Amino acid sequence: MSTKDKAQLINDYLLSKEEVIAYKHYESLLKDHPEIKEMEDELKAMQKELTRRKVRDEEISDLYEEYLTKKKAFEEHPLIVNYLSLKEEVNALLLNVEDLINNELS
């Protein structure tokens, strides 16, 4: 069996796993969810503003508190919670596959 065939088998295996299917589903939901995109864009803008203020030695405490509050709301959004949980599961699966490949190669 060629390397390409083996890679295709691994790819097919991964894409058939329940956690990968669910992860891809949540990934597409997040891409098409305007509330999440708006929250994410706002957090990024706040991060940039915090960085700008730090560089100029300006006061950041009020903005930082607001940022932490919004970040917490973002991270506790049900779609984000599920997405991050599934992301961890998929990462664990990929690490498992990597270990199997490395063990086979050595």
C-alpha positions in Angstrom: 0.0 0.0 0.0 1.4 3.4 -1.0 2.0 6.3 1.4 -0.8 8.2 -0.3 -3.2 5.3 0.2 -2.3 5.1 3.9 -2.8 8.8 4.2 -6.2 8.6 2.6 -7.2 5.8 5.0 -6.2 7.9 8.0 -8.0 10.9 6.5 -11.2 8.8 5.9 -10.9 7.4 9.5 -10.6 10.9 11.0 -13.4 12.3 9.0 -15.7 9.5 10.0 -15.1 10.0 13.8 -18.1 11.4 15.6 -16.1 14.1 17.4 -14.6 15.4 14.1 -18.0 15.5 12.5 -19.4 17.4 15.4 -16.4 19.7 15.5 -16.8 20.6 11.8 -20.5 21.2 12.4 -19.8 23.7 15.2 -17.0 25.3 13.2 -19.5 26.0 10.3 -22.1 27.2 12.8 -19.6 29.7 14.2 -18.6 31.0 10.8 -22.2 31.8 10.0 -23.2 33.2 13.4 -23.1 37.0 13.3 -23.4 37.5 17.1 -20.3 35.4 17.7 -18.4 37.1 14.9 -19.3 40.5 16.3 -18.2 39.5 19.8 -14.9 38.1 18.4 -14.2 41.3 16.4 -15.0 43.4 19.4 -12.6 41.4 21.6 -9.8 41.7 18.9 -10.3 45.5 18.7 -10.1 45.7 22.5 -6.9 43.7 22.5 -5.4 46.1 20.0 -6.5 49.1 22.0 -5.0 47.6 25.2 -1.7 46.9 23.4 -1.7 50.5 22.0 -2.3 51.9 25.5 0.3 49.8 27.1 2.9 50.9 24.6 2.1 54.5 25.4 2.0 53.9 29.1 -1.6 54.9 29.3 -4.2 53.8 31.8 -5.8 50.4 30.9 -7.6 49.2 34.0 -11.2 50.3 32.9 -10.7 48.9 29.4 -9.1 45.8 30.8 -12.0 45.1 33.1 -14.5 45.6 30.3 -12.4 43.3 28.1 -12.4 40.6 30.7 -16.2 40.8 31.2 -16.8 40.5 27.4 -14.2 37.7 27.1 -15.9 35.8 29.8 -19.3 36.2 28.1 -17.8 35.1 24.8 -16.1 32.0 26.3 -19.4 31.1 28.1 -21.5 31.3 25.0 -23.0 27.7 24.5 -21.6 27.5 20.9 -18.1 28.5 22.0 -18.2 26.1 25.0 -19.2 23.2 22.7 -16.8 24.2 20.0 -13.8 24.4 22.4 -14.7 21.1 24.1 -14.9 19.3 20.7 -11.7 21.0 19.7 -9.9 19.4 22.7 -11.4 16.0 21.8 -10.2 16.3 18.2 -6.7 17.5 19.3 -6.5 14.4 21.6 -7.5 12.2 18.7 -4.9 13.7 16.4 -2.2 13.3 19.0 -3.3 9.6 19.3 -3.0 9.2 15.6 0.4 10.9 15.6 1.6 8.6 18.3 0.5 5.5 16.3 2.2 6.8 13.2 5.4 7.5 15.1 5.4 4.1 16.8 4.9 2.4 13.4 7.7 4.4 11.9 10.2 3.6 14.7 
